[in-house]
Amino acid sequence: MSNLLEVNKVVKQYGDYTALNEVSLSVPKGSIYGLLGPNGAGKTSLIRIINQITLPDSGEIILDGEKLQPKHIQHIGYLPEERGLYQSMKVGEQCLYLAQMKGLSKAEAKKQLDYWFDRLEIQGWWNKKIQELSKGMAQKIQFVVCVLHQPKLLILDEPFSGFDPVNANIIKDEILALKQKGTTILFSTHRMESVEELCDEIALIHESNKLIEGKLNDVKRQFRTNSYEVGILSSDVEGLMFAITQKFTVGPAHFKSLNNELKLEIHIGDATPNELLNILVQKGQVTHFVEKIPSVNDIFIQTVS
């Protein structure tokens, strides 16, 4: 898979402060790429450079095989964390204006808006002013504005902020549908559960440096501990514990369950899961047996800490 976006050794400084320290990223075409990091890591600085709001001090950005140029802004959609709609302007009028700024003719803009207003069931909002809308309703309009020119690269900064669970799911489904149509999505968020659901690849930036980059499953493999969460009902707990502690490292587990079983986290090292299972089934009824795969949240905290 070729890359739509390449960030090559980008440096950005503000006086004595380094926001980005030779950061390089490769974002494959048609992927959802999670850009992660704590506050102040450098994510916003990078997004502003990609959007040509600011320029890098050194390094370069390549978009679809070409060095980033002003003309490329028509191929980028950007949903900022701090939304920026004109509060006293009518929804339809504002959307037409912003669409034409992205290079669409008035007729094409109207066609795209009819499609999105129908798809998101907001047809009745055309003549409403932004200030008359709830935060979630305004978020929908902002989302429409950033996708209606069918960008090659869609940058989403905290796209679910302000949405209730129902509308967050609607927008999540639209993001996945855009990916299916070939849109490449750069997704910045602090909601790690959204990263788990949506992202194919991730990068983690901390204190201006890239610490992690890769396919989500490959990153998880790097942080794998060969540990299993086990639930077991046993009439011989003492014998069970003696048998498994002879070979494995054992600690308490805290998963949710409807049973009142013994809950253990067992690190198997170089052994196989079957070796552990063989011991367990001889000592009781196994009700729960699952590998403890590191979550994105676990990886984030471990790396940043």
Phi, psi and omega in degrees: 000125179282165183263137173277321183235131174231127177251118187244105173049051183280131176240134174222125179237146173239096187065236180273356184265127177264114180275325179223128185243089180051052181278131176234135178221152174231115184251108183294148176300139175073016181254162166253116190246116182276121176258107189245159176158154178291171176303134179084008184287331183124000183299311182296321177300318179294316179299320180294325178291316179298324179277002179061029172283322172229168180249150175286155174285328173202170186090178182213160176244130177248125177243116179051045174088356181240146174298136186304130181226163179306326182297337185286348181298335178287347180259006182241134170249137186226120174253099183284157177296319175269106185292154187222052177268153178281116191295325185265003181267145179291148186303306183298316180299317181293317180297319177298317181298312182291326178295319180291331175295334178271006174101000179279145171289163180299321180294317180291322178298316180296320179298314180294321179293320176301319180297310185288322178296323177289317183296322181265006177055051179234029184303328184280003184267356190308316185261008176280150172273149181304322182294345178273352184265152171290169179300317180295321178295317178296327178298320178299317179297318179298320178297315179301315182301324185275350181245347191290340177271012175053062183290152173289320181242124179246119180256119182243117180251108184050060186293341184263002179298128178092353181267142169285168184303323181295310182288330174298321177293323178299313181292322177300316179297323179292322177298315179295323178294321177296321176299317180300329180276358175108000178290137174266132188237123173261117194240111180250127183200159170258359180271096186294333178294330177290324176297316179301319184285323195250326196276139172271320182226157178220157167225145178239122178252135178217128179052047173077359181244144173280124180257330184220141168206140175157178174298143186304314181293325178293320177297318179297323178297324180297331183258009180296141182244002184055045178245148182232139171270130186233134170242131184213137173261121185217140176271355180230069183297320181298316179293322178299311183295323178297316184295316185278331180284346174293334187237335188233162173270127189236138174214175179286151174243161188225030179287159179276143182204156176269352181261161177258054185266170172285130183246123184228148168250122188238122177268121188263352179061234181269001179285171178260156176302326180296325178297318177292316181299320181300321178291317184297315185291339177282342186249357180170192180259116181280121180254344184206129178207105184213140177294138178274089181278131181297134177278165175299324178297317177300314182295317179302308183295317181297319182288314183289325180289000000 
